[in-house]
Amino acid sequence: MRRAERPSVAIYTPEQRGQHQRIVDLRNAHLSHAVNDFEQVTVVAYLTVSGFSVPKIASVTQMSTEVHAMDARDCAAISALCTAQIRDLEVRMKATQAKIGQELVALGREEIDALPDLDVRTVHLDTPKKPRR
């Protein structure tokens, strides 16, 4: 099985590499590992209010708030980084497609016809095989 290369930061300018690292650091601090001052969870109890009975707890829930320190410049940087990765991916895809074409020509028609049919797996969303971690 062929495996795609991981996206490379080598395609970025030095400035873009710095922006990329800053975005990764923000992601790690805010989203991936949010156990810090950027995230707060408050427990809320909803009470019944009635003039005819004693107030009691109707339900308990939580309210999450998050602070993200990204501004318009960060959003523009993310867009530029994604655009650079898309361009690089397009170049790599064209090269891979050309290589596959060369491999098929080298195989010849008989060997290609002898290859097994594509086995497309069916995913049943209602019966997952293993729980997510």
C-alpha positions as CSV (number, residue, x, y, z in Angstrom):
1,M,0.0,0.0,0.0
2,R,1.3,3.4,-0.9
3,R,1.4,6.0,1.9
4,A,1.3,9.7,1.4
5,E,4.0,11.8,2.8
6,R,3.1,14.0,5.7
7,P,2.7,17.7,4.9
8,S,6.0,19.4,5.1
9,V,6.8,22.7,6.7
10,A,9.8,22.9,4.4
11,I,7.6,24.5,1.8
12,Y,7.0,27.5,4.0
13,T,9.0,30.7,4.2
14,P,10.8,31.3,7.5
15,E,8.0,33.7,8.5
16,Q,5.4,31.1,7.6
17,R,7.3,28.5,9.7
18,G,7.1,30.8,12.7
19,Q,3.3,31.4,12.1
20,H,2.8,27.6,11.7
21,Q,4.6,27.0,15.0
22,R,2.6,29.7,16.7
23,I,-0.7,28.2,15.5
24,V,0.4,24.7,16.6
25,D,1.3,26.1,20.0
26,L,-2.1,27.9,20.2
27,R,-3.9,24.6,19.2
28,N,-2.0,22.7,21.9
29,A,-2.7,25.3,24.6
30,H,-6.4,26.0,23.7
31,L,-7.8,22.9,22.1
32,S,-5.8,19.7,22.3
33,H,-4.6,20.0,25.9
34,A,-7.0,22.6,27.4
35,V,-6.3,22.2,31.1
36,N,-5.4,25.8,31.7
37,D,-6.9,29.3,32.2
38,F,-8.2,29.3,28.6
39,E,-11.0,26.9,29.5
40,Q,-13.5,27.1,32.3
41,V,-16.3,24.8,33.3
42,T,-19.0,26.0,35.6
43,V,-21.6,23.7,37.2
44,V,-25.1,25.1,37.0
45,A,-28.1,24.0,39.0
46,Y,-31.6,24.9,37.7
47,L,-34.2,25.3,40.4
48,T,-38.0,25.1,40.2
49,V,-39.7,28.3,41.0
50,S,-43.2,28.1,42.3
51,G,-45.3,30.0,44.8
52,F,-46.9,26.8,45.8
53,S,-43.9,24.6,46.7
54,V,-40.4,24.7,48.1
55,P,-37.8,25.4,45.4
56,K,-35.9,22.2,44.4
57,I,-33.2,21.3,41.9
58,A,-34.8,20.5,38.5
59,S,-31.5,19.6,36.8
60,V,-27.8,20.0,37.0
61,T,-25.6,20.7,34.0
62,Q,-22.3,22.3,33.0
63,M,-21.4,25.4,31.0
64,S,-18.1,25.6,29.3
65,T,-16.4,28.8,28.2
66,E,-13.2,29.0,26.2
67,V,-10.9,31.9,25.3
68,H,-9.1,31.9,22.0
69,A,-6.3,34.4,21.5
70,M,-6.4,34.3,17.7
71,D,-7.0,37.6,15.8
72,A,-7.6,38.4,12.1
73,R,-3.9,38.1,11.4
74,D,-3.8,34.6,12.7
75,C,-6.8,33.6,10.6
76,A,-5.1,35.1,7.5
77,A,-1.9,33.2,8.4
78,I,-3.8,29.9,8.7
79,S,-5.4,30.6,5.3
80,A,-2.0,31.3,3.7
81,L,-0.5,28.1,5.3
82,C,-3.4,26.0,4.0
83,T,-3.1,27.5,0.5
84,A,0.7,26.6,0.5
85,Q,-0.1,23.1,1.6
86,I,-2.8,22.7,-1.0
87,R,-0.4,23.8,-3.8
88,D,2.3,21.4,-2.6
89,L,-0.3,18.6,-2.4
90,E,-1.4,19.2,-5.9
91,V,2.2,19.0,-7.2
92,R,2.8,15.7,-5.2
93,M,-0.5,14.3,-6.5
94,K,0.4,15.0,-10.1
95,A,3.8,13.3,-9.6
96,T,2.1,10.3,-7.9
97,Q,-0.4,10.0,-10.7
98,A,2.3,10.1,-13.3
99,K,4.3,7.4,-11.4
100,I,1.2,5.1,-11.2
101,G,0.7,5.6,-15.0
102,Q,4.3,4.5,-15.6
103,E,3.9,1.5,-13.3
104,L,0.7,0.4,-15.2
105,V,2.4,0.8,-18.6
106,A,5.3,-1.3,-17.3
107,L,2.9,-4.0,-16.0
108,G,1.2,-4.5,-19.3
109,R,-2.5,-5.3,-20.0
110,E,-2.4,-9.0,-19.1
111,E,-0.9,-8.3,-15.6
112,I,-3.3,-5.5,-15.0
113,D,-6.3,-7.7,-15.9
114,A,-5.0,-10.4,-13.5
115,L,-5.0,-8.0,-10.6
116,P,-7.7,-8.7,-8.0
117,D,-10.9,-6.6,-8.0
118,L,-11.0,-3.6,-5.7
119,D,-12.5,-4.7,-2.4
120,V,-14.4,-1.7,-1.1
121,R,-15.2,-2.0,2.5
122,T,-18.7,-1.1,3.8
123,V,-18.8,0.9,7.0
124,H,-21.7,0.4,9.3
125,L,-22.1,3.4,11.5
126,D,-24.7,1.8,13.7
127,T,-22.3,-1.0,14.8
128,P,-18.8,0.4,15.4
129,K,-16.2,-2.3,16.0
130,K,-14.3,-0.5,18.7
131,P,-15.0,2.4,21.0
132,R,-13.2,5.7,20.5
133,R,-10.6,6.6,23.1
